[in-house]
């Protein structure tokens, strides 16, 4: 579970990020990110019913996303809002592949600290 201060959960923050944030696309997910005015990085997840109609499946995908980002959180730059949006093809991936894809997306988006 992500620490509470690292969760992106207000509707206003999410809508602002979707409208004005930069996007990095992968076939399995999209990463929206934008600098915020805070000293902490906030991360949110969207797994819609377009991915799967069953809540059990959607929750599993969200749990995988949360666990991967929890592990990568210390390496991320501070002061960013990040939103990970799942696509239907994410169901074809296992946990290690999801981890590699998110790691790749964060690298390409330059969200990691230097060094």
Buried (B, 14 or more C-beta within 10 A) or exposed (E): EBEEEBBBEEEEBBEBBBEEBEEBEBEBBBBBBBEBEEEEBBBBBBBEEEBBEEEEEBEBBBBBBBBBBBEBBEEBBEEBBBBBBBBEEBBEBEEEEBBEBBBEBBEEBEBEEEE
